[in-house]
Amino acid sequence: SVGSVGSVGSVGSVGSAGAATAGASSAYASAPKSAARRLENDLDFHVLHTNWYCRSLNRIFRLSDSAMLRVHPVHMDVRASHPYSSIASLDFTDESNVIIKYNDGSAADYIRAPPSDLQRMAHVITVRSGGSVQINQ
């Protein structure tokens, strides 16, 4: 099933859409980013991600076989990629909010999603990391 891009918590397949590209007419146009290809074993979680200046953004957290990717839900480009070995812990502040901390110097990710989605994310990350990620509930 295809999750609703704008909703929080929809889990499902998101097709490999091409990245939206801006016209090159402006001197300030950014280079097109590559679209995030979704592979067969990838799991997508639609979350609200709070960035460093407290803005809540819809994002897809994609769990691949080897890494967790933060994907823009419209442009489908990868905004961040973290191998499971770089994830130190998932710290639940309550049933709908988790802080993902890293051991490689990356800034923590603050996400909000339905409790069932966060529990599934934690389980998949634990399995795919070989149990190296600490889950604090």
Secondary structure in CASP SS format (residue, H / E / C, confidence):
PFRMAT SS
TARGET T0000
AUTHOR 0000-0000-0000
METHOD secondary structure of the structure
MODEL  1
S C 1.00
V E 1.00
G C 1.00
S C 1.00
V C 1.00
G C 1.00
S C 1.00
V C 1.00
G C 1.00
S C 1.00
V E 1.00
G C 1.00
S E 1.00
V C 1.00
G C 1.00
S C 1.00
A C 1.00
G C 1.00
A C 1.00
A C 1.00
T C 1.00
A C 1.00
G C 1.00
A C 1.00
S C 1.00
S C 1.00
A C 1.00
Y C 1.00
A C 1.00
S C 1.00
A C 1.00
P C 1.00
K C 1.00
S C 1.00
A E 1.00
A C 1.00
R C 1.00
R C 1.00
L C 1.00
E C 1.00
N C 1.00
D C 1.00
L E 1.00
D E 1.00
F E 1.00
H E 1.00
V E 1.00
L E 1.00
H E 1.00
T E 1.00
N C 1.00
W C 1.00
Y C 1.00
C C 1.00
R C 1.00
S E 1.00
L E 1.00
N E 1.00
R E 1.00
I E 1.00
F E 1.00
R E 1.00
L E 1.00
S C 1.00
D C 1.00
S C 1.00
A E 1.00
M E 1.00
L E 1.00
R E 1.00
V E 1.00
H C 1.00
P C 1.00
V C 1.00
H C 1.00
M C 1.00
D E 1.00
V E 1.00
R E 1.00
A E 1.00
S E 1.00
H E 1.00
P E 1.00
Y H 1.00
S H 1.00
S H 1.00
I E 1.00
A E 1.00
S E 1.00
L E 1.00
D E 1.00
F E 1.00
T E 1.00
D E 1.00
E C 1.00
S C 1.00
N E 1.00
V E 1.00
I E 1.00
I E 1.00
K E 1.00
Y E 1.00
N C 1.00
D C 1.00
G C 1.00
S C 1.00
A C 1.00
A C 1.00
D E 1.00
Y E 1.00
I E 1.00
R E 1.00
A C 1.00
P C 1.00
P H 1.00
S H 1.00
D H 1.00
L H 1.00
Q H 1.00
R H 1.00
M H 1.00
A H 1.00
H H 1.00
V H 1.00
I H 1.00
T H 1.00
V H 1.00
R H 1.00
S C 1.00
G C 1.00
G C 1.00
S C 1.00
V C 1.00
Q E 1.00
I E 1.00
N E 1.00
Q C 1.00
END
